[in-house]
Amino acid sequence: MNPDPTLAYRNRFPILESTNYLISNSLGAVPHATRESLLDYYETWATRGVRAWEEGWWTLAAELGDLVAPLIGAGSSEIVFSPSVTIAHAQIFSAFDYQAGRPKIVTDAMHFPSVLYLIGEQARLGAEVVVVPSEDDITVDTQRLVDAIDERTAFVSISHVLFKSSYIHDLAAISAKARSVGAMSIVDGYQSVGVIPVNVSGLDVYIGGCLKWLCGGPGNAFVWVDPKTRAQLAPRMTGWMAHRRPFAFETTLDRRDDAWRYLIGTPNISGLYAARPGLKIINEVGIDQIRAKSLHQTSMILTEADRRGHRCTTPRDPAKRGGTVAIDLPHGYEVSKVLKAREILCDYRVGAGVRLSPHFYTRDDELIKAMDAIDQVLENQVWQNFATQPRTTVT
């Protein structure tokens, strides 16, 4: 049997020495190199002071985008960073005028709630929000989404991979319909970039972050806007870094034409330093190799769940499945807490179940150990030890 080449990178992640880490869909494991990168941030600040801006900090939010570009099929200098995916969406949404003949926004009920909240708030500006439901709480019918998009639509906003079920939307069909009627497609790739191949061709806006599969920690989202679309998207939510002459401190915005027009104010420099090592490793491993490993291991989880009689709320079709498998277990929340206490890190989502998310650094035997632990917790009713604890979790 040929050795798994992705496991050669395993020793670069310290938590893997003591933890069965199956939660990269929520927070990717931190690389050893991130410590040195953050120390570099400190040393730069400590020794260069304010000079750090002109010596590298000022351009970091744009330059780091070139490490993301190969992962989504984008070009050089087309991506800039934002503090969060929510802020990035809010900025893009602020470019639309719902009183100008296109009042309609199309989305779906399985989109990430933070973005749904923002979309809902657009109604206060005159937007007509159409939310396409899910019939099975796992998928969203592509044809229903396509049919909802018409000449009155300003944009369609969806997640590339649904956070609950790991279902992959048919972006090609959805974006093609949007473009055919003059609408824009805005895609949230938080659960896709770093675990599945992405090609932004045919899309208008693609937003993601390094927190999860890119192993970059919090505070570093990114925004790609099709260069052909830039002139049409001038956000009202803006700031001084989008100005052609930011240090002239002029009182009227002279907006840049390039990707910098989607920068706002002072970037999260420490977050950008933290993101770089993970991005370098993902590019080094290669997204095709990561995807092949992911398909193997998610299939393995599904097979094991079937064998043990557990229901999964994740697509069986590999082409429609992202990097996560959700298992709808009885007392799932409590089971997830027991697993965490045993150093098997996973999470739980209402309506989905316990989510297991192996990554390129995961061994096959760790999946069997996790499934064995689930059976043992249920059989021995160990979950009852956590039944009275409040449900407070950030994962």
Beta strands, then each sheet from edge to edge (+ up, - down):
strand 1: 20-21
strand 2: 79-82
strand 3: 104-108
strand 4: 128-132
strand 5: 153-159
strand 6: 184-188
strand 7: 205-209
strand 8: 221-225
strand 9: 311-312
strand 10: 325-328
strand 11: 344-345
strand 12: 347-349
strand 13: 353-356
sheet 1: 1+ 11+
sheet 2: 2+ 8- 7+ 6+ 5+ 3+ 4+
sheet 3: 9+ 10- 13+ 12-
end
